Amino acid sequence: MKLKFLILSILFFTGLSLQAQVRFEAKVSKNKLGVNERLRVDFEMNQDGDNFRPPSFDGFTVVGGPNQAVSNRWINGDRTYSKTYSYYLQPNSRGRKTIAQAEITVDDKIYKTTPVDVEVTAAVEKPTDGDDSELIASDNLHLVAEVSDATPYLNEGITVVYKLYVSPRISVSNFREVDSPKFSDFWSQNIEIRELRPENGEYRGEPYRYVVLKKAVLYPQKTGELELEPLTLSVSVDVPSDRRDIFGSRIYKTINKTVAAGTRTIDVKPLPDGKPAGFTGAVGKFSMDVSTTKEKLKASESLEAKVEIRGNGNLNLFELPALEVPSSLEMYSPERIENVTTTLNGKQGSIIDNYTIVPTRKGQYPIKPLNFSYFDPQSETYKSLSSQEIVIEVEEGPATGGNVIAGNNRQSVNLPSEQFRFIKTSTNLKPLDQQAFFRSWTFWGSLFLPFAAIPLFILFGKRREAKAADVTGNRRKKADRLARKYLSEAKKNLGDQQSFYESLERAMHNYLKAKLHIQTAEMSKERISEILREKNVADETSTEFIEVLKSCEFARYTPASNTAQHEDYEKAVKVISKLDKDL
């Protein structure tokens, strides 16, 4: 009995071992070919691995590939998996050549293929290729991501343009996006392409036609090596075959080809040391203008003061300098006006803060000069801008009795010289026969009214105590008001997908900046998660916040219905309300 059990156990574990055995081998389309023919090499594996390393292909030129194919089938409950990397090779000369070993890592173990020998003969009269249609499509169709600068500074704008190159030998009848890049760790803005226009150009020195499929401006939010995910397309390609019709014209074969732009690595440099005081992360080239609509006015009249930053750079991603005025000038919160357009040259335009100021007293009031600094990536230096002092003269109104002391917002007061200005010029005489107040209806009412009001005061006090005790309700109301404040602009843009999601993303960022006093350079999703975790924010709330940001990014590339926009808006309101309770 024990012997039988032992035999069965050995057979069972042997079967598992055989089932789990990794198979990794190289296959060629032919072992003998002419020097004018092409060779297809397939590296097949029955388990998914990492770190695939092809051989050097000495003696050959790689003219196509690698192309990747994956098969995952279930037959009668049994899983069959295969993954193949395919290359198309052109021999450089005649002779005996060897396809060296390829490598793959599976479960931390390295597997290698067996070298394959092929013989290259003289040119043949009629060359044949293993999969001629696939090969022609691979040779004549290319998706390329062109990046304006692979080594930008933090928050410096770069552009990425995706172009589909098509050789005159083939034609493209249709295509669709399979996977879009998410641009993680970048603040991104797509540039709308209204119409796809084929243009003539060159690819690797040969004439091609190309069409621009996608354009985007990116502002890196982290330093170090950042990856741009590839754009992947499924393309219907019309490829010429060896067959001809009755009129002698070549017959074309339509195949579906998946092409990808490939992963691009962007090495983001940190901003150099020596940041000026008050630097808020502006990168580009800017100018500043501070002006007022009036410099002379009367008390109780209003004027507008404008702080404008204009230029080319990461507009919307830094703070404008705040205006400071003496205490005798009543100043209201600024109205933000953004006139920004996004082109291949980056963000261009202006950001304006409009302040409404109302003086209360006569006198002269200086508005302190403003300072603004930015980093110029072209000269690789920090530059500072300063405005001129503006003096507001209030000509009519209650006198201050002196000039304003600009340094500390205090005023020196001189007494007026009019000695008799407090003498009354009118009387308030009463008749002698007026009814006495004692024992009048007014007297009795004044006597008993306080006692009658005691129950009302008790009731009012209890309601006030109950309201004050409702901490949760009060915090909820406060949080909701704060959420609505930051999301008001996004609500106005509901129905306009691009404007809505731009406003929504900006509102989420502005809320965090105002609540946690952090800089825009820290606005990557990973950094946000880290900061919220440090502030002991619930994981669920942090995840919801990041999901809203992801929805904003995803909506830039895919259509979103009005219903989806309303849902995202409500999600943003709820998550900001939750955050306000936790922070």
C-alpha positions in Angstrom: 0.0 0.0 0.0 2.8 2.4 1.0 4.6 1.5 -2.2 1.5 2.3 -4.3 1.1 5.6 -2.6 4.7 6.5 -3.2 4.5 5.7 -6.9 1.3 7.8 -7.3 2.9 10.7 -5.6 6.0 10.5 -7.8 3.8 10.4 -10.9 1.7 13.3 -9.7 4.6 15.7 -8.9 6.4 14.6 -12.1 3.2 15.6 -14.0 3.1 19.0 -12.3 6.8 19.5 -13.1 6.3 18.7 -16.8 3.2 20.9 -16.9 5.0 23.8 -15.4 8.1 23.4 -17.6 9.1 26.5 -19.4 9.5 26.2 -23.1 11.5 28.9 -24.9 12.6 28.3 -28.5 13.6 30.1 -31.7 12.0 29.2 -35.1 12.9 30.4 -38.6 10.8 30.6 -41.7 13.4 28.8 -43.7 16.9 27.3 -43.1 18.1 28.2 -46.6 17.5 31.5 -48.4 18.9 33.7 -51.1 20.8 36.8 -50.3 17.9 38.8 -51.8 15.3 37.1 -49.6 14.1 37.9 -46.1 14.0 35.6 -43.0 11.4 35.6 -40.4 12.6 34.6 -36.8 10.0 33.8 -34.1 11.0 33.5 -30.4 8.2 31.5 -28.8 7.5 30.9 -25.1 4.7 29.0 -23.3 4.9 31.2 -20.1 5.0 35.0 -19.8 8.4 36.3 -18.9 10.3 39.5 -18.3 13.4 41.2 -19.7 13.3 39.7 -23.2 16.7 40.2 -24.8 17.0 39.4 -28.5 20.3 38.4 -30.1 22.5 40.8 -32.0 21.5 39.3 -35.4 25.1 39.4 -36.7 25.2 39.2 -40.5 21.7 40.5 -40.8 19.8 43.8 -41.0 16.6 44.0 -39.0 14.0 45.3 -41.5 10.9 44.6 -39.4 9.9 44.0 -35.8 9.8 43.2 -33.1 6.2 42.3 -33.5 4.5 40.8 -30.5 1.7 38.2 -30.5 0.0 36.6 -27.5 -2.3 33.6 -27.5 -4.3 32.6 -24.4 -6.8 29.7 -25.0 -8.9 27.5 -22.7 -9.7 24.0 -24.2 -11.7 21.6 -22.0 -10.6 23.4 -18.9 -6.9 23.3 -19.9 -5.1 26.6 -20.5 -2.7 27.0 -23.4 -0.6 30.2 -23.4 2.0 31.3 -26.0 3.8 34.6 -26.6 5.9 35.3 -29.7 8.4 38.0 -30.7 8.9 38.1 -34.5 11.7 39.7 -36.4 12.2 40.1 -40.2 15.9 39.9 -41.3 17.7 40.8 -44.5 21.0 38.9 -44.9 24.1 41.1 -45.5 26.1 38.6 -47.4 26.2 34.9 -48.5 27.5 32.2 -46.2 26.5 30.2 -43.2 25.1 32.4 -40.4 23.8 31.7 -36.9 20.9 33.2 -35.1 22.4 33.6 -31.6 20.6 32.9 -28.3 17.8 35.1 -27.0 17.1 35.4 -23.3 14.0 35.6 -21.1 13.5 35.7 -17.3 10.7 33.6 -15.8 10.3 33.4 -12.0 13.8 34.9 -11.5 15.4 32.2 -13.7 17.0 33.0 -17.1 16.1 30.8 -20.1 17.9 30.8 -23.5 17.0 29.6 -26.9 19.1 27.2 -28.9 21.2 28.8 -31.6 19.8 28.3 -35.1 22.0 28.0 -38.3 20.8 29.2 -41.7 22.5 29.1 -45.0 22.5 32.2 -47.3 23.0 31.4 -51.0 23.3 33.6 -54.1 20.3 35.6 -55.1 17.3 33.7 -56.3 15.2 34.5 -59.4 11.9 34.7 -57.5 12.4 35.7 -53.9 9.8 34.6 -51.4 9.2 35.7 -47.8 7.4 33.9 -45.0 4.7 36.4 -44.4 5.1 39.0 -47.2 2.0 41.1 -46.3 3.0 41.5 -42.7 6.5 42.3 -43.7 5.5 44.9 -46.2 3.2 46.5 -43.7 5.9 46.5 -41.0 8.4 48.1 -43.4 6.1 50.8 -44.7 4.0 51.9 -41.7 5.5 53.7 -38.7 3.9 55.6 -35.7 6.4 58.1 -34.2 6.2 60.3 -31.1 8.2 63.5 -31.7 9.2 65.3 -28.5 10.4 68.9 -28.6 12.8 68.5 -25.6 13.8 65.3 -23.9 15.7 67.1 -21.0 13.4 69.9 -19.8 13.4 71.6 -16.5 10.7 71.1 -13.8 7.5 72.9 -15.0 9.1 73.7 -18.3 6.7 73.1 -21.2 7.4 70.5 -23.9 5.3 69.3 -26.8 4.7 65.8 -28.1 3.4 65.2 -31.6 2.3 61.8 -32.8 2.7 61.2 -36.5 1.7 58.2 -38.6 4.1 57.7 -41.5 2.8 55.8 -44.6 5.0 54.7 -47.5 3.7 55.3 -51.1 3.8 51.4 -51.5 0.8 50.9 -49.2 -2.4 52.8 -48.3 -4.3 53.1 -45.0 -8.1 52.7 -45.2 -9.0 53.1 -41.5 -7.5 53.3 -38.0 -8.6 53.5 -34.4 -7.0 54.1 -31.1 -6.3 51.0 -29.0 -4.6 52.7 -26.1 -3.9 56.4 -25.3 -1.0 57.7 -23.3 -2.1 59.0 -19.8 0.9 61.4 -19.3 1.4 60.5 -15.6 3.5 63.0 -13.7 2.8 65.7 -16.2 0.3 68.5 -16.4 -1.0 68.0 -19.9 -3.2 69.9 -22.3 -4.3 68.4 -25.7 -4.2 70.7 -28.7 -7.3 70.2 -30.8 -6.9 68.8 -34.3 -9.9 69.8 -36.3 -9.0 67.9 -39.5 -6.5 65.2 -40.4 -4.4 66.5 -43.3 -1.9 64.2 -45.1 1.4 65.9 -45.8 4.6 64.9 -47.7 7.7 64.3 -45.7 10.6 61.9 -45.1 11.2 59.0 -42.8 14.8 57.7 -42.5 15.7 59.5 -45.7 12.9 58.0 -47.8 9.8 59.9 -49.1 6.7 59.2 -47.0 3.3 60.7 -46.4 2.3 61.4 -42.8 -0.6 62.7 -40.8 -0.5 64.3 -37.4 -2.9 62.3 -35.1 -2.3 63.9 -31.6 -0.6 67.0 -30.2 -0.2 67.8 -26.5 1.7 70.3 -24.3 3.2 68.7 -21.2 4.6 70.3 -18.0 6.5 67.9 -15.9 5.6 67.9 -12.2 8.5 65.7 -11.0 12.2 65.5 -11.6 14.1 62.5 -12.8 13.4 60.0 -15.6 9.7 60.1 -16.5 8.1 57.8 -19.2 5.6 58.8 -21.8 3.3 55.9 -22.5 3.0 54.9 -26.1 0.1 55.6 -28.4 -1.2 52.4 -29.9 -3.3 52.1 -33.1 -5.1 49.4 -34.9 -4.7 50.2 -38.6 -6.3 48.6 -41.7 -3.5 48.5 -44.3 -3.9 47.8 -48.0 -0.8 45.9 -49.1 0.1 44.8 -52.7 0.1 41.1 -53.3 1.7 39.0 -56.0 -1.7 38.5 -57.8 -3.0 40.6 -60.6 -6.4 41.1 -62.1 -7.4 40.5 -65.7 -6.2 44.0 -66.7 -2.8 43.4 -65.2 -3.2 45.6 -62.2 -1.8 44.4 -58.9 -4.4 43.1 -56.4 -4.2 44.6 -52.9 -4.7 42.6 -49.7 -6.1 44.3 -46.6 -4.6 43.3 -43.3 -5.0 44.7 -39.7 -1.8 45.9 -38.2 -1.2 47.1 -34.6 1.4 49.8 -34.4 2.7 51.7 -31.3 4.8 54.8 -31.0 7.0 53.3 -28.3 7.8 54.5 -24.8 9.8 57.8 -24.6 11.9 58.7 -21.6 12.0 62.3 -20.5 14.8 63.3 -18.1 13.5 66.2 -16.1 16.1 68.5 -14.5 15.4 70.2 -11.2 15.4 74.0 -11.0 18.8 75.3 -10.0 19.6 76.6 -6.6 19.3 80.3 -5.7 15.5 80.7 -6.0 14.5 84.3 -5.2 12.3 85.1 -2.2 8.6 84.6 -3.1 9.3 82.3 -6.1 6.1 80.3 -6.7 7.2 78.0 -9.6 6.8 80.2 -12.7 8.9 78.8 -15.6 9.0 80.5 -18.9 9.3 84.2 -20.0 7.0 86.7 -18.5 6.2 90.4 -18.0 4.3 92.1 -15.2 2.0 95.1 -15.1 0.4 96.7 -12.1 -2.1 99.5 -12.8 -5.2 101.3 -11.4 -8.2 102.8 -13.2 -7.9 106.0 -11.1 -5.3 107.7 -9.0 -7.5 110.6 -7.8 -11.0 110.0 -6.5 -13.4 110.8 -3.7 -14.1 108.8 -0.5 -16.7 106.1 -1.0 -15.9 106.0 -4.8 -14.3 102.8 -6.1 -11.3 102.0 -8.3 -9.9 98.8 -9.8 -6.3 97.7 -9.4 -5.0 95.2 -11.9 -2.1 92.8 -11.4 -1.3 91.1 -14.8 1.3 88.5 -15.6 1.7 88.0 -19.4 4.0 85.7 -21.4 4.8 82.2 -22.5 5.2 79.4 -19.9 3.4 77.5 -17.2 0.5 80.0 -16.9 -2.3 78.7 -14.5 0.4 76.8 -12.5 1.8 79.4 -10.2 0.5 82.1 -7.9 0.4 85.8 -8.7 1.8 88.3 -6.2 -0.8 89.7 -3.8 -1.6 93.4 -3.7 -1.0 95.2 -0.4 -2.8 98.5 0.5 -3.0 100.7 3.6 -5.8 100.0 6.1 -7.8 103.1 5.1 -8.4 101.5 1.7 -11.0 98.8 1.8 -9.9 96.0 -0.7 -12.0 93.0 -1.8 -10.9 89.6 -3.0 -9.6 89.7 -6.5 -11.5 88.4 -9.6 -9.3 86.1 -11.6 -9.3 86.6 -15.4 -7.5 84.1 -17.6 -6.8 84.7 -21.3 -4.6 81.7 -22.1 -4.3 79.7 -25.3 -2.3 76.5 -25.8 -0.2 76.0 -29.0 2.8 74.0 -29.9 4.8 76.8 -28.3 3.2 76.2 -25.0 0.7 78.2 -23.0 0.6 81.9 -24.1 -1.5 84.8 -22.8 -2.2 86.5 -19.5 -3.4 85.9 -16.0 -5.1 88.9 -14.3 -6.2 89.6 -10.7 -8.6 92.5 -10.6 -9.0 94.1 -7.2 -11.8 96.5 -6.2 -10.7 99.2 -3.8 -12.8 101.7 -1.9 -11.2 104.5 0.2 -12.9 105.6 3.4 -11.0 108.8 4.2 -9.4 111.7 2.6 -5.6 111.6 2.1 -2.8 110.1 0.0 -2.3 106.3 0.1 0.7 104.5 -1.4 0.3 101.0 -2.9 3.5 99.1 -2.3 5.5 97.8 -5.3 5.0 94.1 -6.2 7.8 91.7 -6.9 7.5 88.7 -9.2 10.3 86.2 -10.1 10.4 83.4 -12.6 12.9 80.9 -14.1 13.9 81.5 -17.7 14.9 78.0 -19.2 16.5 79.6 -22.2 19.1 81.6 -20.2 18.9 79.1 -17.3 18.6 82.0 -14.8 16.1 83.4 -12.4 14.7 86.8 -13.3 12.8 89.2 -11.1 10.3 91.9 -12.0 9.2 94.8 -9.8 6.3 97.3 -10.2 6.3 101.0 -9.4 4.7 102.5 -6.3 1.3 103.8 -7.0 -0.1 106.7 -4.8 -3.9 107.0 -4.5 -5.1 110.5 -3.7 -8.5 110.8 -2.1 -9.5 114.4 -2.6 -12.9 114.6 -0.8 -14.1 112.8 2.3 -13.6 112.6 6.1 -10.2 113.9 6.9 -7.5 111.7 8.2 -5.7 114.7 9.6 -2.4 113.7 8.1 -0.6 111.5 5.6 -0.4 107.7 5.7 2.7 106.2 7.0 3.4 103.7 4.3 5.6 101.3 6.2 3.1 100.0 8.9 -0.3 101.2 7.7 -0.6 103.6 10.6 -1.9 107.2 10.3 -0.9 110.3 12.2 -3.9 112.4 13.3 -4.0 116.2 13.8 -6.9 117.7 15.6 -9.1 120.1 13.5 -8.9 123.8 14.1 -12.7 124.5 14.2 -13.4 125.0 17.8 -17.2 125.3 17.7 -18.1 122.6 15.3 -19.9 120.5 18.0 -22.3 123.4 19.0 -25.9 122.2 18.2 -27.8 124.2 15.7 -31.2 122.6 16.3 -33.4 122.0 19.4 -35.4 119.1 20.7 -37.9 120.8 23.0 -40.8 119.0 24.7 -44.2 120.4 25.8 -44.8 121.0 29.6 -48.1 119.3 29.7 -46.7 116.0 28.3 -48.0 112.9 30.2 -45.6 111.7 32.8 -43.8 108.5 32.1 -44.6 107.0 35.6 -47.7 104.7 35.6 -48.2 105.2 31.9 -48.8 102.3 29.4 -45.2 102.7 28.3 -44.1 102.4 31.9 -46.0 99.2 32.6 -45.0 97.7 29.2 -41.4 98.4 29.9 -41.8 96.8 33.4 -43.4 93.5 32.3 -42.0 93.0 28.8 -38.6 91.6 30.0 -40.4 89.0 32.1 -42.6 88.0 29.1 -39.5 87.7 26.9 -37.7 85.3 29.3 -39.3 82.1 27.7 -38.3 83.3 24.2 -34.7 83.8 25.4 -34.7 80.4 26.9 -36.0 78.8 23.7 -33.6 80.7 21.6 -30.7 79.8 23.8 -31.6 76.1 23.6 -31.7 76.2 19.8 -28.4 78.0 19.7 -26.8 75.4 22.0 -28.2 72.5 19.9 -26.9 74.1 16.8 -23.5 74.7 18.3 -23.4 71.1 19.6 -24.0 69.8 16.1 -20.3 69.7 15.3 -20.7 67.3 12.4 -23.5 69.3 10.8 -21.6 72.6 11.1 -18.4 71.1 9.6 -20.5 69.6 6.8 -22.0 73.0 6.0 -18.6 74.7 6.1 -17.1 72.0 3.9 -19.9 72.2 1.4 -19.6 76.0 1.2 -15.8 75.7 0.6 -16.4 73.0 -2.1 -18.9 75.1 -3.9 -16.6 78.1 -3.8 -13.7 76.3 -5.6 -16.0 74.4 -8.0 -18.1 77.3 -9.0 -16.1 77.9 -12.2 -16.4 74.2 -13.2 -20.2 74.3 -12.6 -20.5 77.2 -15.0 -18.7 75.2 -17.7 -21.0 72.1 -17.4 -21.8 71.0 -21.0 -18.5 72.2 -22.4 -16.3 69.1 -21.9 -12.9 70.6 -22.4 -13.5 73.8 -20.4 -15.4 71.8 -17.6 -12.6 69.3 -17.0 -9.9 71.9 -17.1 -11.8 74.0 -14.6 -12.5 70.9 -12.4 -8.9 69.9 -12.3 -7.8 73.4 -11.6 -10.3 73.7 -8.8 -9.1 70.4 -7.1 -5.5 71.7 -7.3 -6.4 75.2 -6.0 -8.3 73.7 -3.1 -5.2 71.7 -2.0 -2.9 74.6 -2.4 -5.2 76.9 -0.4 -5.8 74.2 2.3 -2.3 72.8 2.7 -0.2 75.8 1.5 1.8 73.7 -1.0 3.3 74.7 -4.3 2.1 73.8 -7.8 5.3 71.8 -8.4 4.0 69.3 -5.9 0.9 68.6 -7.8 1.6 65.1 -9.1 -0.9 62.4 -8.1 1.8 60.5 -6.3 2.9 63.5 -4.3 -0.8 64.4 -3.5 -1.3 60.9 -2.2 1.8 61.1 -0.1 0.8 64.5 1.4 -2.7 63.3 2.2 -1.3 60.2 3.9 1.0 62.4 6.0 -2.1 64.5 7.0 -3.8 61.3 8.2 -6.5 61.6 5.6 -8.6 58.4 5.1 -7.3 56.2 2.3 -10.8 56.0 0.8 -11.0 59.8 0.6 -7.5 60.1 -0.8 -8.3 57.5 -3.5 -11.6 59.3 -4.4 -9.6 62.5 -4.8 -7.1 60.9 -7.1 -9.9 59.2 -9.1 -11.5 62.6 -9.8 -8.1 63.8 -11.1 -7.8 60.7 -13.3 -11.3 61.3 -14.7 -10.2 64.8 -15.6 -7.1 63.5 -17.5 -9.1 60.7 -19.2 -11.8 63.0 -20.3 -9.3 65.0 -22.4 -9.0 62.0 -24.8 -12.4 60.5 -24.8 -15.9 62.0 -25.2 -17.9 62.5 -22.0 -21.6 62.9 -21.8 -23.4 65.6 -19.8 -24.5 63.0 -17.4 -20.9 61.9 -16.8 -19.8 65.5 -16.3 -22.5 66.0 -13.6 -21.5 62.8 -11.9 -17.8 63.9 -11.8 -18.9 67.3 -10.5 -20.8 65.7 -7.6 -17.9 63.4 -6.9 -15.6 66.4 -6.6 -18.0 68.2 -4.3 -18.3 65.2 -2.0 -14.5 64.5 -1.9 -13.6 68.1 -1.1 -16.2 68.1 1.7 -14.7 64.9 3.1 -11.2 66.4 2.8 -12.2 69.5 4.6 -13.4 67.5 7.6 -10.2 65.5 7.8 -7.7 68.3 7.3 
